[in-house]
């Protein structure tokens, strides 16, 4: 199943995907951090949105 590029929200809102440019932008804005900071968080705690949010202190 391919991604529906007309949607600009993650298909799985429980996972942070930093490999898609638009998702990287979405999550950066959602958490109020830079793209680099978001990538660091995902590298540190994995792709769980809840864990990333905790790591970022949001």
C-alpha positions in Angstrom: 0.0 0.0 0.0 1.5 3.3 -1.0 1.3 6.6 1.0 -1.5 9.0 0.1 0.5 12.1 -0.5 -2.6 14.3 -0.5 -2.8 13.8 3.3 -0.3 15.8 5.4 -0.8 14.0 8.7 0.9 10.7 9.6 -1.0 7.6 8.7 0.2 6.2 12.0 0.2 9.0 14.5 1.9 6.8 17.2 5.1 6.7 15.2 7.4 9.6 14.2 8.9 9.1 10.7 11.9 11.4 10.1 12.6 9.8 6.7 9.7 11.6 4.9 10.3 15.3 4.4 6.7 16.3 5.0 6.5 14.1 8.1 9.7 15.6 9.5 8.2 19.1 9.0 4.9 18.0 10.6 6.4 16.5 13.7 8.9 19.4 14.1 6.0 21.9 14.1 3.9 19.7 16.4 6.6 19.4 19.0 8.0 23.0 18.4 11.6 21.8 17.8 14.1 21.9 15.0 14.3 19.1 12.5 17.8 18.3 13.8 16.5 18.2 17.4 13.6 15.9 16.4 16.1 13.5 14.6 18.2 13.4 17.8 15.2 12.5 19.9 14.2 9.7 17.5 17.7 8.4 17.5 17.8 8.5 21.3 14.4 6.9 22.1 13.0 5.4 18.9 10.0 6.3 16.8 7.3 6.1 19.4 5.6 9.6 19.4 4.8 9.3 23.1 8.5 8.6 23.9 9.7 11.3 21.6 7.3 13.7 23.3 8.6 12.7 26.7 12.2 13.0 25.7 11.6 16.5 24.3 9.8 17.5 27.6 6.6 18.4 25.7 
